[in-house]
Amino acid sequence: MYCRKLSPVQMFQFYHTYLITMKLRSFYLGILVFSLFILPSCAQNKVVAPRTDLTSKARGSYSVGDSIRNFSLKNYDGKNVSLTDFKAAKGIVIVFMRNTCEYCQAYESRIIALDKKYKPLGYPLIAISPFGDDPKNYPKDDLPHMKLMAEKRGYTFPYLSDDKLRVTNLFDDQYTPVSYILQHKNGKMILIYAGDIDDDWENIHPVKKNFTASKLDSLLRLR
């Protein structure tokens, strides 16, 4: 048995066809991998990435300037925490976050730093996990795992489990982490700010704009 010898022109045609075929195979393989693995992952982690545009509000949800109704949620230590527990504070910083969110993990030290800096100044921080009560669908975000995370990382603030997304939906929170600043005004808690903590949500470059801290600083200067 032998192989037929090809002419230079035939060789060129052969390799040209071969390269085109391989490129097409790589292209379609890339689409297949994207469809099978990347898209489902994005869909499962809808509450993962931070957002800068909070203008699309769900019906009945809060907007900046609204008075926030009191709520009570279970802390990682088993005790309930309410907004009314902070009557003596000038306001509250609320951060929605969860254990398995990679962006929350990148922000963790900055969230702790926010609480340590602004709690003595009258703005304590509370964190809320949207899926703390859903161990079936989010097993590593449930209350026992929240407790492990809080104790391991040394959280200096309450880490609350939402109740069937009740509070999450009121704030129309769709992504984590995201922060909200409430301020005491005439006996009410008023939503003053809703948005990103800073401009480095990917944790890949130095922070240039500290949105939440800057807003808190401006509120403190007004007093």
Secondary structure, DSSP 8 states (H G I E B T S, - for coil): -------HHHHHHHHHHHHHHHHHHHHHHHHHHIIIIIHHHHHHTSS-S--S------TT---TT-B----EEEETTS-EEEGGGGTTSSEEEEEE--TT-HHHHHHHHHHHHHHHHHTTTT--EEEEETTTT-TTT-GGGSHHHHHHHHHHHT--S-EEE-STTHHHHHTT--SSSEEEEEEEETTEEEEEEEE-S-S-TTS-S-----HHHHHHHHHHHH-
